[in-house]
């Protein structure tokens, strides 16, 4: 049997790659469908469900390779490792997307946001809208989006790892 650090590392890298590629696939599908600028709740639900399934399967794979034992610490460590690898892959894709595939992404996103502001609150002054547009552009920069991706990935990874750990937990007998 391979030693435990290699098992943990292999599971994190393998399932992190799966999750990163799944995240890219979801983004590409939305881009191809012309929905890249929509803040759709369905996309969020799909992403969380896919993340949950892949993290659960990764933690389960670790347990299987660990003589069917799993502590909460191992579940959290494995889940956060998978989430970190996936976040790095998603960040690289996002930067490539924003710089080469859709270089006008931030400007287009700002314009979509501007239109939604006028639709939801037509009484806004031009000064208020311009101030909001400045915030949207700052928050949509590659650095800020990378930070959001990393924080969200680790947050949801922690929550899903805790739940998966509670479901799959089986500690070795101490007697």
C-alpha positions in Angstrom: 0.0 0.0 0.0 1.3 3.5 -0.8 2.1 5.7 2.2 -0.6 8.1 3.5 1.1 11.4 2.4 1.3 10.3 -1.2 -2.3 9.0 -1.1 -3.5 12.3 0.2 -1.5 14.3 -2.3 -2.6 12.1 -5.2 -6.2 12.4 -4.3 -6.0 16.2 -3.9 -4.3 16.6 -7.2 -6.5 14.1 -9.1 -9.8 15.3 -7.8 -8.7 19.0 -7.8 -8.0 18.6 -11.5 -11.4 17.0 -12.0 -13.1 19.9 -10.1 -11.0 22.5 -11.9 -11.9 21.1 -15.3 -15.6 20.8 -14.4 -15.6 24.5 -13.3 -14.0 25.4 -16.6 -16.5 23.3 -18.5 -19.4 25.0 -16.8 -17.9 28.4 -17.6 -17.3 27.5 -21.2 -20.9 26.2 -21.6 -22.3 29.5 -20.2 -20.0 31.5 -22.5 -21.0 29.5 -25.6 -24.7 29.9 -24.7 -24.1 33.7 -24.5 -24.8 33.7 -20.7 -21.3 34.7 -19.4 -22.5 38.1 -18.2 -25.6 36.8 -16.4 -25.5 36.3 -12.7 -27.8 33.2 -12.8 -28.7 31.4 -9.6 -28.8 28.1 -11.6 -25.2 28.4 -12.5 -24.3 28.8 -8.8 -26.5 25.8 -7.8 -24.9 23.7 -10.6 -21.4 24.7 -9.5 -22.1 23.9 -5.8 -23.6 20.5 -6.6 -20.7 19.6 -8.9 -18.3 20.7 -6.2 -20.1 18.7 -3.6 -20.1 15.6 -5.7 -16.4 15.8 -6.7 -15.3 16.6 -3.1 -17.3 13.8 -1.6 -15.9 11.3 -4.2 -12.4 12.6 -3.5 -12.8 12.2 0.3 -14.3 8.8 -0.2 -11.4 7.8 -2.4 -9.0 8.8 0.3 -10.9 6.8 2.9 -10.8 3.7 0.6 -7.1 4.0 0.3 -6.7 4.6 4.0 -7.9 1.1 5.1 -11.5 2.5 5.2 -10.6 4.9 8.0 -11.2 8.6 7.9 -10.9 11.3 10.6 -12.5 14.7 10.4 -9.1 16.2 10.1 -8.3 14.0 7.1 -11.6 14.9 5.4 -11.1 18.6 5.9 -7.4 18.4 4.7 -8.3 16.4 1.7 -11.3 18.6 0.8 -9.4 21.8 1.2 -6.5 20.4 -0.9 -8.9 19.5 -3.7 -10.5 22.9 -3.5 -7.2 24.7 -3.6 -6.0 22.8 -6.7 -9.3 23.5 -8.4 -9.2 27.2 -7.4 -5.7 27.5 -8.9 -6.9 25.9 -12.2 -10.0 28.2 -12.2 -7.9 31.3 -11.6 -5.5 30.4 -14.5 -8.5 29.9 -16.8 -10.2 33.1 -15.6 -7.0 35.1 -16.3 -6.6 33.5 -19.8 -10.3 34.1 -20.5 -10.1 37.8 -19.5 -6.8 38.5 -21.3 -7.1 36.5 -24.5 -10.5 35.0 -25.1 -12.7 37.9 -24.0 -10.5 40.9 -23.4 -13.5 43.2 -23.2 -15.1 41.1 -20.4 -14.8 43.8 -17.6 -16.2 46.5 -19.9 -19.0 44.3 -21.1 -19.8 43.2 -17.5 -19.9 46.9 -16.4 -22.3 47.7 -19.3 -24.6 44.9 -18.4 -24.5 46.0 -14.8 -25.2 49.6 -15.8 -28.3 48.5 -17.8 -29.6 46.4 -14.8 -29.1 49.4 -12.5 -31.3 51.6 -14.7 -33.9 48.8 -15.1 -34.2 48.2 -11.3 -33.8 51.8 -10.2 -34.6 54.3 -12.9 -34.3 57.2 -10.4 -30.5 56.8 -10.1 -28.4 59.8 -11.1 -25.6 59.5 -13.6 -23.1 60.3 -10.8 -24.4 57.3 -8.7 -24.3 55.0 -11.7 -20.7 56.1 -12.6 -19.6 55.6 -9.0 -21.1 52.1 -9.1 -19.4 51.4 -12.4 -16.1 52.2 -10.9 -16.7 49.7 -8.1 -17.8 47.0 -10.6 -14.7 47.5 -12.7 -12.4 47.3 -9.7 -14.2 44.2 -8.4 -14.0 42.6 -11.8 -10.2 42.9 -12.2 -8.3 39.7 -12.6 -6.7 40.1 -9.1 -10.0 40.7 -7.4 -11.7 37.8 -9.3 -8.8 35.5 -8.4 -9.2 36.4 -4.7 -12.9 35.8 -4.9 -12.4 32.5 -6.6 -9.9 31.4 -4.0 -11.9 32.5 -1.0 -15.2 31.0 -2.4 -13.5 27.8 -3.3 -11.9 27.3 0.1 -15.1 28.4 1.9 -17.4 25.9 0.1 -14.6 23.3 0.2 -14.5 23.6 4.0 -18.3 23.3 4.4 -18.6 20.4 2.0 -15.6 18.7 3.5 -17.2 19.0 7.0 -20.4 17.5 5.8 -18.6 14.7 3.8 -16.4 14.0 6.9 -19.4 13.6 9.1 -21.0 11.2 6.6 -17.8 9.2 5.9 -16.1 9.4 9.2 -14.7 6.1 10.6 -11.8 6.3 13.0 -9.7 3.3 13.9 -10.5 1.6 17.3 -8.2 2.6 20.1 -8.6 -0.6 22.1 
